[in-house]
C-alpha cells in the first residue's frame, strides 16, 4: 500500500494509502485504485488536494472518480486524462477515500510490463508529498502492477502436400510374330500314256 506521509510544524500529518484491487492485470484489463488520505497529526490540514496521472500503458477511465470528501475537479468529464480531487480541510483523525479506474492499453507499448501509478497530496501546511510503496526498500516509489502478457499461440500454417506427378503407364507394345504356315506339299499329278491300238 503506497503511503503518503509528511508532518508539518502546524501539527498536521497527511497520509495516503493507495491500494489496487489486483496484483496483476492483462492488456485491455482494468485496475481499480483506492486511495485513503488521513490526517494522523494533532492539527488540521487545509486545502488538501490529491492529483494522480496514470502511467505509461494505462489511461484514466473518465467518469469513474469518486470521493467521500470534497469534490472531483477533474476525472469525470469525457476526455479527462488525470485525476484531481479537492478534498478540502481535514481535521485531526479525518479520513477521505478516493476511487478511480484505469484501463490497460491493448496492445501495451513495447517494453512496458507494469502499470505504474503514483499519487500526490498537497495542502497549505505541507509540501507536495509523493506516494511510497512500503513493500519495497526504495523511498517515494510508485505502485507497480504486473501486466501479464500471454504468449501468442502460433497460428498453424497449411503445408502444401507436394502433388505426385503421375508417371505415365507404359503402353504395352504388342509384337505380332506370324506363325509360319505349313508349306503346301505339291500333289503328284498322274501321267496318262495312251496304249497304241493295233
Residue pairs with C-beta under 8 A, 6 or more apart in sequence:
1 17
1 18
1 19
1 133
1 134
1 135
2 16
2 17
2 18
2 118
2 119
2 131
2 132
2 133
2 134
2 142
2 143
3 15
3 16
3 17
3 131
3 132
3 134
4 14
4 15
4 16
4 17
4 18
4 37
4 119
4 120
4 121
4 129
4 130
4 131
4 132
5 13
5 14
5 15
5 16
5 40
5 129
5 132
6 13
6 14
6 126
6 127
6 129
7 13
7 41
8 41
8 43
8 45
8 123
8 125
8 126
9 125
10 41
10 43
10 44
10 125
11 41
11 42
11 43
11 92
12 39
12 41
12 42
12 43
12 44
12 45
12 90
12 92
12 123
12 125
12 126
13 39
13 40
13 41
14 37
14 38
14 39
14 41
14 45
14 48
14 90
14 121
14 123
14 125
14 126
14 129
15 37
15 38
15 39
15 40
16 35
16 36
16 37
16 38
16 50
16 119
16 121
16 129
16 131
17 35
17 36
17 38
18 33
18 34
18 35
18 36
18 117
18 119
18 131
18 143
19 33
19 34
19 35
19 36
20 31
20 32
20 33
20 34
20 117
20 143
20 145
21 31
21 32
21 34
22 31
22 145
23 145
23 146
24 145
24 146
24 147
24 148
25 31
25 104
25 115
25 145
25 146
25 147
25 148
26 104
26 147
26 148
26 149
26 150
27 104
27 105
27 106
27 107
27 108
27 147
27 149
28 103
28 104
28 105
28 106
29 103
29 104
30 61
30 101
30 102
30 103
30 104
31 58
31 101
31 102
31 103
31 104
31 115
31 117
31 145
32 99
32 100
32 101
33 52
33 99
33 100
33 101
33 102
33 117
34 97
34 98
34 99
35 50
35 52
35 97
35 98
35 99
35 119
36 95
36 96
36 97
36 98
37 48
37 50
37 87
37 90
37 95
37 96
37 97
37 98
37 121
38 90
38 93
38 94
38 95
38 96
39 45
39 48
39 90
39 91
39 92
39 93
39 94
39 95
40 92
40 93
41 92
42 92
43 92
43 125
44 89
44 90
44 91
44 92
45 89
45 90
45 94
45 123
45 124
45 125
45 126
46 88
46 89
46 90
46 123
46 124
46 125
47 86
47 88
47 89
47 122
47 123
47 124
48 70
48 87
48 88
48 89
48 90
48 96
48 121
48 122
48 123
49 84
49 85
49 86
49 87
49 121
49 122
49 123
50 83
50 84
50 85
50 87
50 98
50 119
50 120
50 121
51 82
51 83
51 84
51 85
51 119
51 120
51 122
52 82
52 83
52 100
52 117
52 118
52 119
52 120
53 81
53 82
53 83
54 60
54 81
54 82
54 102
54 115
54 117
55 115
55 116
55 117
55 118
55 142
56 109
56 112
56 116
57 104
57 105
57 108
57 109
57 112
57 114
57 115
57 116
57 147
58 102
58 103
58 104
58 105
58 115
58 116
58 117
59 81
59 102
59 103
59 105
60 75
60 80
60 81
60 82
60 83
60 100
60 101
60 102
61 100
61 101
61 102
61 103
62 75
62 76
62 77
62 78
62 79
62 80
63 76
63 78
64 75
64 76
64 99
64 100
64 101
65 72
65 75
65 76
65 83
65 85
65 98
65 99
65 100
66 72
66 98
66 99
66 100
67 85
67 87
67 96
67 97
67 98
67 99
68 96
68 97
68 98
69 87
69 88
69 90
69 94
69 96
69 97
70 85
70 86
70 87
70 88
70 96
71 85
71 86
72 83
72 84
72 85
73 84
73 85
73 86
74 80
74 82
74 83
74 84
75 82
75 83
75 84
75 85
75 100
83 98
83 100
85 98
87 96
87 98
90 96
90 123
102 115
102 117
104 115
104 147
105 112
108 147
108 149
112 147
113 146
113 147
113 149
114 144
114 145
114 146
114 147
115 144
115 145
115 147
116 142
116 143
116 144
116 145
117 142
117 143
117 145
118 130
118 131
118 141
118 142
118 143
119 130
119 131
120 128
120 129
120 130
120 131
121 128
121 129
122 128
122 129
130 140
131 140
131 142
131 143
132 139
132 140
132 141
133 141
133 142
133 143
133 144
